[in-house]
Amino acid sequence: MRPVGLAEIFQRIMPDADGRVEYHYVLADYVCRIISGEPKAADDASRVDWFRIDQLENLLLTEGTRQVIERAYAARSK
């Protein structure tokens, strides 16, 4: 894959049972173009698959993920 643009940077803060910060992630999502090969899950994902934009609402995604994908899709479709 080849990155063609930065879609969005956002942070996810996950508290522990006592409300203290347990995990703080800063995520950078890129729009990429497939050059060759097949996608393969690595240590950051259990599975890789392709979906149409109209199928996102039927997927179990982390909070906010669908909105990031939809904004990236809309920006790249202009």
C-alpha positions as CSV (number, residue, x, y, z in Angstrom):
1,M,0.0,0.0,0.0
2,R,1.0,3.6,-0.6
3,P,-0.3,6.4,1.7
4,V,-2.0,9.1,-0.3
5,G,-3.0,11.4,2.5
6,L,-3.6,11.8,6.2
7,A,-7.2,11.3,7.0
8,E,-7.3,12.2,10.7
9,I,-5.3,12.3,13.9
10,F,-7.2,11.7,17.1
11,Q,-6.7,10.4,20.6
12,R,-8.4,7.8,22.6
13,I,-8.1,7.8,26.4
14,M,-9.2,4.7,28.2
15,P,-9.7,4.9,32.0
16,D,-9.2,2.0,34.5
17,A,-11.8,0.9,37.0
18,D,-10.9,3.8,39.3
19,G,-11.3,6.4,36.5
20,R,-7.5,7.0,36.1
21,V,-5.9,6.9,32.6
22,E,-4.9,3.4,31.9
23,Y,-4.2,3.8,28.1
24,H,-3.7,6.9,26.0
25,Y,-3.5,6.3,22.3
26,V,-2.7,8.9,19.6
27,L,-3.9,7.5,16.3
28,A,-3.0,8.7,12.8
29,D,-5.3,7.3,10.1
30,Y,-4.1,7.4,6.5
31,V,-5.9,6.9,3.2
32,C,-3.9,4.4,1.2
33,R,-3.9,3.1,-2.3
34,I,-3.3,-0.6,-2.9
35,I,-0.2,-1.1,-5.2
36,S,0.0,-4.9,-5.0
37,G,-0.3,-7.9,-2.8
38,E,-3.0,-9.0,-0.4
39,P,-3.7,-7.3,3.0
40,K,-2.8,-9.4,6.0
41,A,-3.6,-9.0,9.7
42,A,-0.6,-8.4,11.9
43,D,-0.3,-7.9,15.7
44,D,-2.6,-4.9,15.7
45,A,-5.6,-6.7,14.1
46,S,-7.2,-10.1,14.2
47,R,-8.7,-9.9,10.8
48,V,-8.6,-7.9,7.5
49,D,-11.5,-7.6,5.1
50,W,-13.0,-5.2,2.6
51,F,-16.4,-3.5,3.1
52,R,-18.4,-1.0,1.1
53,I,-19.1,2.3,2.8
54,D,-22.8,1.4,3.1
55,Q,-21.9,-1.7,5.1
56,L,-20.1,0.1,8.0
57,E,-23.2,0.5,10.1
58,N,-23.5,-3.3,10.3
59,L,-20.0,-3.8,11.7
60,L,-18.9,-3.9,15.3
61,L,-16.3,-1.1,15.4
62,T,-14.6,0.8,18.2
63,E,-16.4,4.0,19.2
64,G,-15.7,6.8,16.7
65,T,-14.1,4.5,14.0
66,R,-17.1,4.6,11.6
67,Q,-17.2,8.4,11.7
68,V,-13.4,8.6,10.9
69,I,-13.8,6.3,8.0
70,E,-16.9,8.2,6.7
71,R,-15.1,11.5,6.9
72,A,-12.0,10.1,5.1
73,Y,-14.2,8.6,2.4
74,A,-16.1,11.9,1.9
75,A,-12.9,13.9,1.7
76,R,-11.3,11.5,-0.8
77,S,-14.5,11.4,-2.9
78,K,-14.5,15.1,-3.6
